Amino acid sequence: MRAPISAALALLAAPLAAQTAPTPSPVVPLAPIAPWNPATAYITAGQDEPGYRSWYLAAPVRAQQVKAFNDYLVAAEVGGVVPTWQLFRTATSWQRCGAQPFEIPPTEEWPHIVQTLRYIRDYVIPALGPVEPVSAYRNPVLNICAGGAPESAHKLYSAIDMVPLRPITREAMMRTLCGTHSRHGAGYHAGLGFYAFMRFHVDSTKFRRWNMDPAVAAECPPIVHPEDVVTVGQP
C-alpha cells in the first residue's frame, strides 16, 4: 500500500511545484508633501534671495546703502527682527509695473519702519511665530501702478505685508492677530489688514483694522473709535 500512496502524493505535489510565486503588487510611491511656504504665492524669481544677491551686486553703491540701513536698525534696537534684505522688497507686481524688485527707501523714511518693527517684534512674532516680509516700501510711482491707496503707508515705509512661516489656518491667524491688535495695537498706532490667502499687513500709521473675514470680525473686540475702522480699500 505504501507505493500507491507515495505515487498519489507525488502526483499532488507536482502541480503545486509547477505553480509560480504570486507577483507582488507594484509599490506606488507617495507624492512628497510640499513644505509650508505661503510666500511662494507672492514672490517671483528675481524677488527671492538669489534675485536679491543679483540686485545687490548690480550697483556697487548698494553695499554701502545696505550697511547704513542695517546699522540704523541695530542702533534703533530692531535689527534682526526679520532678515534685513526682505525689508527692501517692493511690490508683488514689480515686474508688471517695470519696477525694481528691491529698493532702499529714502533715509527720511527710515524712522517710520522702526515702530512697525517694534510692534512685530513685541507682539506679532510672539503670537504667530516667524514671519516673512513680502512687500514693504513702494515709491509713489510704483504705489500707483500696484493699486495702492493714495495715502498708502507703504509710501511712508511704515507698512510691511507679511506671511507666517509656521503652519496655521487663515482663520486662526486672523483670530490671533486680531486679539493681539485689540490689546496692544493702540499704543503703537498699529494698522492691521488682511489680503488673499495668508498675506497680512502691519503698519504704525494709525490704529485700525480692515478686510477681516466676517465670522472672525464678529468675535474680535471692536476698536474704541469707530471712525478708525477701515472696512474697504487697500492702505
C-alpha positions as CSV (number, residue, x, y, z in Angstrom):
1,M,0.0,0.0,0.0
2,R,2.9,2.4,0.6
3,A,3.9,2.6,-3.1
4,P,0.4,3.7,-4.4
5,I,0.2,6.3,-1.6
6,S,3.6,7.7,-2.4
7,A,2.7,7.9,-6.0
8,A,-0.5,9.7,-5.2
9,L,1.3,12.2,-3.1
10,A,3.9,12.8,-5.9
11,L,1.1,13.4,-8.3
12,L,-0.5,16.0,-6.0
13,A,2.8,17.7,-5.3
14,A,3.8,18.1,-8.9
15,P,1.2,20.7,-9.9
16,L,2.0,22.7,-6.7
17,A,5.7,22.8,-7.5
18,A,4.9,23.9,-11.0
19,Q,3.0,27.0,-9.7
20,T,4.9,30.3,-9.7
21,A,5.0,32.7,-6.8
22,P,2.4,35.4,-7.0
23,T,3.6,38.7,-8.5
24,P,3.7,41.3,-5.8
25,S,1.6,44.5,-6.4
26,P,3.8,47.4,-7.6
27,V,4.6,49.9,-4.8
28,V,3.3,53.3,-5.7
29,P,5.5,56.0,-4.1
30,L,3.6,58.6,-2.1
31,A,3.8,62.1,-3.6
32,P,6.1,64.3,-1.4
33,I,4.3,66.8,0.7
34,A,5.2,70.3,-0.2
35,P,6.8,72.3,2.6
36,W,4.7,75.1,4.1
37,N,5.8,78.3,2.3
38,P,3.0,80.8,1.7
39,A,5.5,83.3,0.4
40,T,5.6,81.5,-2.9
41,A,2.2,82.9,-3.7
42,Y,3.6,86.4,-3.8
43,I,7.4,86.1,-4.5
44,T,8.5,85.5,-8.1
45,A,12.0,84.8,-9.4
46,G,14.0,88.0,-9.1
47,Q,12.5,89.0,-5.8
48,D,13.7,85.9,-4.0
49,E,17.1,85.6,-2.2
50,P,19.1,84.8,-5.4
51,G,17.4,87.8,-7.0
52,Y,18.4,90.0,-4.1
53,R,22.0,88.9,-4.4
54,S,22.0,89.8,-8.1
55,W,20.3,93.2,-7.4
56,Y,22.8,93.9,-4.6
57,L,25.8,93.2,-6.8
58,A,24.5,95.1,-9.8
59,A,25.4,98.5,-8.3
60,P,28.5,98.9,-6.0
61,V,26.9,101.7,-4.1
62,R,24.2,99.4,-2.7
63,A,26.7,97.7,-0.4
64,Q,27.2,101.0,1.4
65,Q,23.5,101.8,1.4
66,V,22.5,98.4,2.8
67,K,25.1,98.6,5.6
68,A,23.9,102.1,6.6
69,F,20.3,100.9,6.8
70,N,21.3,97.8,8.8
71,D,23.4,99.9,11.2
72,Y,20.4,102.2,11.6
73,L,18.1,99.3,12.6
74,V,20.7,98.0,15.0
75,A,21.0,101.4,16.6
76,A,17.3,101.6,17.0
77,E,17.3,98.1,18.6
78,V,15.2,96.5,15.9
79,G,18.0,94.8,14.0
80,G,17.3,91.1,13.2
81,V,13.6,91.2,13.8
82,V,13.3,89.9,10.2
83,P,16.1,89.5,7.6
84,T,17.1,93.0,6.5
85,W,17.1,92.2,2.8
86,Q,13.4,91.2,2.9
87,L,12.6,94.8,4.1
88,F,13.8,96.0,0.6
89,R,11.1,94.1,-1.3
90,T,8.9,96.4,-3.2
91,A,5.5,95.4,-4.7
92,T,4.4,91.9,-5.7
93,S,3.6,93.5,-9.1
94,W,7.0,94.9,-9.6
95,Q,7.6,93.2,-12.9
96,R,4.3,94.2,-14.4
97,C,5.0,97.8,-13.3
98,G,8.5,97.8,-14.8
99,A,10.0,98.5,-11.3
100,Q,12.9,97.1,-9.3
101,P,12.3,94.0,-7.2
102,F,14.1,95.7,-4.3
103,E,14.6,99.3,-3.3
104,I,16.3,101.1,-0.4
105,P,13.9,103.8,0.8
106,P,15.0,107.4,1.2
107,T,16.7,108.0,4.6
108,E,14.0,110.4,5.7
109,E,11.5,107.5,5.6
110,W,13.6,105.1,7.7
111,P,12.2,106.2,11.1
112,H,8.7,105.1,10.1
113,I,9.7,101.4,9.8
114,V,11.2,101.3,13.4
115,Q,7.9,101.5,15.2
116,T,6.4,98.9,12.9
117,L,9.3,96.5,13.6
118,R,8.9,97.1,17.3
119,Y,5.2,96.0,17.1
120,I,6.2,93.0,15.0
121,R,9.0,92.1,17.5
122,D,6.9,92.6,20.6
123,Y,3.5,91.2,19.6
124,V,3.3,89.7,16.2
125,I,6.1,87.2,16.3
126,P,5.5,86.1,19.9
127,A,1.9,85.3,19.0
128,L,2.3,83.9,15.5
129,G,5.9,82.8,15.1
130,P,8.4,83.8,12.5
131,V,7.1,85.9,9.6
132,E,8.5,86.8,6.1
133,P,8.0,90.3,4.6
134,V,6.8,90.1,1.0
135,S,6.3,93.8,0.4
136,A,7.5,97.0,2.2
137,Y,8.5,100.3,0.6
138,R,6.7,101.4,-2.6
139,N,7.8,104.7,-4.2
140,P,4.9,106.9,-5.3
141,V,5.1,105.8,-8.9
142,L,5.1,102.1,-8.1
143,N,2.4,102.6,-5.5
144,I,0.0,103.9,-8.1
145,C,0.8,101.1,-10.6
146,A,0.4,98.5,-7.8
147,G,-3.1,99.8,-6.9
148,G,-2.1,101.2,-3.6
149,A,-4.2,103.9,-1.9
150,P,-3.1,107.5,-2.4
151,E,-2.1,107.7,1.3
152,S,-0.7,104.2,1.5
153,A,1.5,103.6,4.5
154,H,3.8,101.7,2.1
155,K,4.8,105.1,0.6
156,L,6.0,106.2,4.0
157,Y,7.9,103.0,4.7
158,S,5.6,102.4,7.7
159,A,3.9,99.3,6.3
160,I,5.1,95.7,5.8
161,D,3.0,92.9,4.2
162,M,4.0,89.5,5.6
163,V,3.1,85.8,5.7
164,P,3.5,83.5,8.6
165,L,6.3,80.8,8.4
166,R,4.7,78.5,10.9
167,P,1.7,76.5,9.6
168,I,-1.6,77.9,10.6
169,T,-5.1,78.3,9.1
170,R,-6.2,81.7,7.8
171,E,-9.0,81.8,10.4
172,A,-6.6,81.1,13.3
173,M,-4.1,83.6,12.0
174,M,-6.8,86.3,11.9
175,R,-8.1,85.5,15.4
176,T,-4.6,85.5,16.8
177,L,-3.5,88.8,15.2
178,C,-6.9,90.5,16.0
179,G,-6.7,89.6,19.7
180,T,-3.1,90.9,19.9
181,H,-4.0,94.0,18.0
182,S,-7.0,94.7,20.2
183,R,-4.9,94.5,23.4
184,H,-1.7,96.3,22.2
185,G,-2.2,97.9,18.8
186,A,-3.4,101.4,20.0
187,G,-0.1,102.0,21.8
188,Y,1.8,101.5,18.6
189,H,-0.7,103.2,16.3
190,A,-0.8,99.9,14.6
191,G,-2.9,99.2,11.5
192,L,-3.8,95.6,10.8
193,G,-5.2,94.3,7.5
194,F,-5.7,91.0,5.6
195,Y,-5.4,90.1,2.0
196,A,-5.8,86.9,-0.1
197,F,-4.6,83.6,1.3
198,M,-2.1,84.2,4.2
199,R,-0.9,87.7,3.5
200,F,-1.4,90.3,6.2
201,H,-0.4,93.9,6.7
202,V,1.0,95.8,9.7
203,D,1.9,99.5,9.9
204,S,2.4,102.1,12.6
205,T,0.5,104.9,11.0
206,K,-3.0,104.7,12.6
207,F,-4.9,102.2,14.9
208,R,-7.3,100.5,12.6
209,R,-8.3,97.1,11.0
210,W,-9.7,96.1,7.6
211,N,-10.6,93.1,5.4
212,M,-11.3,90.6,8.2
213,D,-13.5,87.6,7.5
214,P,-17.0,88.4,8.9
215,A,-17.1,85.4,11.3
216,V,-13.7,86.4,12.8
217,A,-14.6,90.1,12.9
218,A,-17.7,89.3,14.9
219,E,-15.5,87.7,17.6
220,C,-12.9,90.4,17.6
221,P,-13.4,93.2,20.1
222,P,-14.3,96.4,18.3
223,I,-11.9,99.3,18.1
224,V,-12.7,102.0,20.6
225,H,-13.0,104.7,17.9
226,P,-15.4,103.6,15.2
227,E,-14.1,106.3,12.8
228,D,-10.8,104.4,12.8
229,V,-12.2,101.2,11.4
230,V,-11.4,100.7,7.8
231,T,-13.6,98.2,6.1
232,V,-12.7,98.6,2.4
233,G,-9.7,99.7,0.3
234,Q,-6.1,98.9,0.4
235,P,-3.9,101.2,2.6
